[in-house]
Amino acid sequence: MRTTSSNNLYHVGMDVHKETIMISVIKKGEKLPEFEKQIRNEPIAIGKFFKHIQEQGEVTACYEAGFCGYSIYRTLNGIGVPCVIAAPGLLPRKPGDRIKTDRRDARMLAQNLQKEEVTAIYVPSQKDEAVRDYLRMYDDMRRDLKRAKLRLLHFLLRHGKKYDGKTNWTKTHETWLKHLVFEEPRSKKTFDEYFYHIKDMEGKIERIQSEIDTIVNDEDYKEEAEALKCFKGIENNTALSCISEIGDFTRFSRADEFMSFLGLVPSENSSGPKHQHGKITKAGNSRLRRLLIESAWSYMRYNEGSKRLLMRRKGQPREKIAYADKAGRRLNKKFLRLIFKGKKSQIAVVAVARELAGFIWGMMTNHIS
């Protein structure tokens, strides 16, 4: 972050906790803090403290990304204080420093801010954050539903109830569940509580999915979402997740930067003549990485005449459809080539997901030639 030339410029580092914030204030040109103080983690207390500093000069502030999200950032911006949310993994730290306190952490942030050695994370708009949280809640609900179903199946196995069909949770399986008979009335009540809890959760998930389908058609998301849905394996949820999680795709100057952000690039340990590549880094946005890997499985086969795909592409510009077809053919060939070479399907799908991320970046930044 570039600072101004004002002599009365104060760099403020904040070590944030649920109830309190430890603050270290360093004046421009100084090495040691002018003062350090602990305040309440409340908007009124934060505003009062920074307004006092503003009376003495210009202020710029910094805190690490964490549980508190963007509330402090927005509070400070609201009173005219530039704020940076630092990426914790990219802060310079001394290997030999084994002492960690709130005061030292706040001072370190202020010093790094003064030296312009802070890497800022991207801060989404409040609307994007709300959509992102809604989509993450949908994922949480689906995981809870999966666990609830497993609990019921385990309960049935303990009572010797085994389903002879091929697949659980089909209509046939649910019909079988409804006709189960238990010797003990209490066991029947236990089953009913498990079963109808599952049905209630399924109803909630359907309502949430319906709302997601409505959000996709919002004017702020519709154009980008429809472009992304030209790709096979990307429908409403994944398209909306990409848009709300990333926001501005142009902040990545190249496709490989976007791949790296998703943690889909191989790790490397090279020194001198030795060049060793390992597993993917798994850095950055784990949720998008998982969604793209799920999408990549669909490229085991590719049929550009699929009715479902043609329906999603209806009304889209020819150049975008052609670009998505180019991606589909290439990713399908890559998947099959890796499998024929003897690679495990799990490794092949990650490689396909990495390249799919590159095509997504191209679509979102108009690099589709």
Long-range contacts (C-beta under 8 A, 24 or more apart in sequence): 1-60, 1-82, 1-84, 1-113, 1-116, 1-118, 1-120, 2-116, 3-28, 3-60, 3-114, 3-116, 4-58, 6-57, 6-58, 7-57, 8-56, 8-57, 8-58, 9-57, 9-58, 9-59, 9-60, 10-34, 10-53, 10-56, 10-57, 10-58, 10-59, 10-60, 11-60, 11-61, 11-62, 11-110, 11-111, 11-113, 11-114, 12-50, 12-53, 12-59, 12-60, 12-61, 12-62, 12-110, 12-113, 13-61, 13-62, 13-63, 13-105, 13-106, 13-107, 13-108, 13-109, 13-110, 13-111, 13-112, 13-113, 14-61, 14-62, 14-63, 14-72, 14-106, 14-109, 15-63, 15-64, 15-102, 15-103, 15-105, 15-106, 15-109, 16-41, 16-63, 16-64, 16-66, 16-68, 16-72, 17-41, 17-102, 18-67, 18-68, 21-46, 21-63, 21-72, 22-102, 22-103, 22-105, 22-106, 23-49, 23-106, 24-103, 24-106, 24-107, 24-109, 24-110, 25-53, 25-110, 26-107, 26-110, 26-111, 26-114, 27-57, 28-114, 31-111, 33-107, 33-110, 36-103, 36-106, 36-107, 38-102, 41-68, 41-72, 43-71, 43-75, 46-72, 46-75, 46-76, 47-75, 47-78, 47-79, 50-76, 50-79, 50-81, 51-79, 54-79, 54-80, 54-81, 60-84, 60-113, 61-113, 62-86, 62-109, 62-110, 62-112, 62-113, 62-118, 63-109, 64-88, 64-91, 64-109, 65-121, 69-129, 70-123, 70-124, 70-129, 73-123, 74-126, 84-113, 84-118, 84-120, 85-120, 85-121, 85-123, 86-112, 86-118, 86-119, 86-120, 86-121, 87-119, 87-120, 87-121, 89-283, 90-119, 91-117, 91-118, 91-119, 92-117, 122-246, 122-247, 122-248, 122-251, 124-244, 124-245, 124-247, 125-247, 127-220, 128-243, 128-244, 128-247, 129-244, 131-215, 131-221, 131-240, 131-244, 132-241, 132-244, 132-245, 134-208, 134-211, 134-212, 134-215, 135-212, 135-237, 135-240, 135-241, 135-244, 136-287, 137-208, 138-205, 138-208, 138-209, 138-212, 138-237, 139-287, 141-201, 141-204, 141-205, 141-208, 142-205, 144-201, 145-198, 145-201, 145-202, 145-205, 148-194, 148-197, 148-198, 148-201, 149-198, 151-194, 152-191, 152-194, 152-195, 152-198, 155-190, 155-191, 155-194, 156-180, 156-191, 159-187, 209-237, 212-236, 212-237, 212-240, 215-240, 216-240, 224-364, 226-312, 226-315, 226-316, 227-316, 227-320, 227-363, 227-364, 228-360, 228-363, 228-364, 229-312, 229-313, 230-312, 230-313, 230-316, 230-320, 230-321, 230-323, 230-324, 230-363, 231-295, 231-324, 231-327, 231-328, 231-356, 231-359, 231-360, 231-363, 232-295, 232-298, 232-299, 232-302, 232-306, 232-309, 232-324, 232-328, 233-294, 233-295, 233-296, 233-297, 233-298, 233-299, 233-356, 234-295, 234-360, 235-312, 237-291, 238-291, 238-292, 238-294, 238-295, 241-287, 241-288, 241-291, 242-288, 242-291, 242-360, 242-364, 245-285, 245-287, 245-288, 246-285, 246-288, 246-364, 249-361, 249-364, 249-365, 250-365, 252-361, 252-365, 255-357, 255-358, 255-361, 255-362, 255-367, 256-358, 258-357, 258-358, 258-360, 258-361, 259-354, 259-357, 259-358, 259-361, 260-284, 261-285, 262-288, 262-289, 262-292, 262-357, 263-289, 264-289, 264-292, 264-350, 264-353, 264-354, 264-357, 265-354, 280-350, 280-354, 289-353, 292-353, 292-356, 292-357, 292-360, 293-349, 293-350, 293-353, 295-353, 295-356, 296-331, 296-335, 296-349, 296-350, 296-352, 296-353, 296-356, 297-349, 299-328, 299-331, 299-332, 299-334, 299-335, 299-352, 299-356, 300-332, 300-335, 300-336, 301-332, 302-328, 302-329, 302-331, 302-332, 304-328, 304-329, 319-368, 320-363, 320-368, 323-359, 323-362, 323-363, 323-368, 324-359, 324-363, 327-356, 327-359, 330-355, 331-355, 331-356, 331-359
